[in-house]
Amino acid sequence: MYARVSNYDLAVIPLFILMGQFATHGGLSKALFRAAGTLIGHWRGGLAMAATAACAAFGAICGSSLATAATMGQVALPELRSHGYSGRLATATLAASGTLGILIPPSVPLVIYAVLTQESIGKLFVAAVVPGIIAALGYLLVIGLIVRQDAKAGPAAEKVPFAEMIRAQVRIIPVLMVFLVVIVGIYDGWANPTEAASIGAAACGVIALLSGGLRLRGFLDSIYGTAHATGMIFMVLIGADLLNSSLALSQMPTELAAWVRDSGLPPLLVLGSILLIYILLGCVMDSLAMILLTIPIFYPMVMGLDFFGMSVEDKSVWFGILALMVVEIGLVHPPVGMNLYVINKLAKDVPMKDTAFGVMPFLASDFLRIVGLVFFPGLCLGLVHVLG
């Protein structure tokens, strides 16, 4: 147990969580939503699109999907409802867009994957950037199609004065600078992920304090929230480590990988089956548990197969992003999509079935993105190769 949780690489988890906590209690989420809303809020469905953009930006400083959904839900949901947005579109948008919290780096599940597979955290973060942007654009397209069919679902808000729009953009510059410092620091090699996360957490705390949003109570809540989330994650890690030890002793993953390799089954069929299993597991398990319990079994299988002539290093990064994508679907598809419950708790007047049906178009966008990533690995590997 000590050997598992004393891993230096795991220190990045509480630091990224703390960064998100400071952003939440410091009111930075409101600034992000306001900045996006002043730009596109006057479009049909514009405020819903602004919520998606704000979730993507908030995901850049928060590695948790549930935290992104809960925080942006508190900020954006009252605005959407007060402007006449349908309950179905408002809740579905926030539930689906909340998943951008783990798709846009930094991402806690990617850190866990990196620790389990001895993969580079920096490579995985780089590889997640383009798929994360595609996910956000896909959600924006879905919102646009919905309001085109039903204009009453997302009416346009009033256009704000140009000066106010500029002020709103200026307020989020410090947040963008934090993201750039953290990500560029990791990619450029002058800071390892733990050091970059430390800088990001401290910077978010200072920004939230200087903006007047972070008080003593908010600071203490940030510390408590970080400790609570970290304790939960580490307990799951310890439990998964016990299971992984028994799997290693039984040689089951190795034997299963050898059986799949010698079975003659097409590699894409094996990969499709694995992705389908992830989607089914999403009905009964949370994202972290899925990563921890399945990677030790599925990873050797995938590494033993040939996909488009990719190297082992490329396959490792590619499969990590694919696993993250299908795990993200589990957060929003019924019946146990955690984001659905988080958002529905905030919107007590919206029936759960409306939210569940509302996320279906967003899930269709997710499936199309996964198919594209399967057949075009360059979507995630291209930036990794460019940056070396």
C-alpha positions, 0 to 999 in steps of 0.5 A: 500500500505504501509503495503504491501511494508514495509514487512521486508521479501520483503527487500530480493528482492532488495538485491538479485537484487543488488547482481546480478547487481554487478555480471553483471557489475563486469564481474563475468559472463565472469569468469563463462563462461570462467571457464566452457568453459575451462573444456568442450569447446573442446567437440562437443556442449561444448561451448553451454553446458558451457553457460548452466553451466554458467547460472546455476552458475550465477543463484546462485547469481542472482534471475532473469531469464531475467537478467541471459539471457541478461547477459550471452547472451552478454557474450556467444553469440559472442563466440558461433557464432565465433566458428561456432555454428548454430544460432538456437542452440546458441539462443535457448540454451541461452534462455532456460538456462536463466530460470535457473536464477529463478530455482537455488536459490536465486529466486525472484518468490520464495520469492514472493510465500513465502510472499503470502503463509507465507511459509519459504523462506529457505525451498523453496530455499532448495527445489529448489536446486535438481530440478534446478540441474536436469533442468541444466542436462536436458538441457546439455542432450538436447544439447548433443542429438542435436549435435549428430544428427547434428555435424555442429550445435555445433562444438568443440573448441580447447582444452586449456592448463591445466594451463589456465584451472586451472587459470580459475577455481581459478577465480570463487572460490570467486563467489562460496564462496558467494553462499555457504555463502548465502545459508548455512547461510539461511539453517543453521539458523545463518542468515535470508534471508534478512541478507544473501542477504545483505552479498551476495550483499556486497560480490559480490560488493567487489569481482567485485571491487577487480577484477577490473571489477566494476568501478564508472559507473558500480556501479551507473548502478547497483544501478539504475538497482536495483531501477528500477527492485524493483520499477517495482516489488513493483508496481505489488505487490501493484496492485496484493494486490488490487486484492487479497483484492477484492478476499478475500472480495468476498470469491471466493478462499475459495468457489472455493477451497470448490467446488473442494474439494467436486466435487470428481475430482481426485486431480492429474486431478485438479493439471494437470488443474492448471499446464495447465492454468499456461502454457497457461497464459505464452502466455500472462503474465510474470512470476511475474504477474502469481505468484501474480495473481494466487497463492491466487486462486490456493493455497487454492485449492491445500491445500484442496486436498490429494496428496500421503498423504503429510502434508500441510507443504510439499504440500505448498513447493511442489506446490511452486516448481511446480508453479515455474517450469511451470512459467519458461516454460512461459519465453521461450515458444512462442509467448510471451516468454520474454527470446526469445525476450531478446536473439533475440535482441542480435542476430539480424541475427537469425530469431525469428522463428529459436529461437522459434523452437530451444527451443522446445527440451528444452521445452520437457525436461521441461515437463518431469521434471515437470511430474517427480516432480508431481509423485515424490515429494521427488525430491524437498522435500527430501533435505528439510527433510534431512536438517530438 
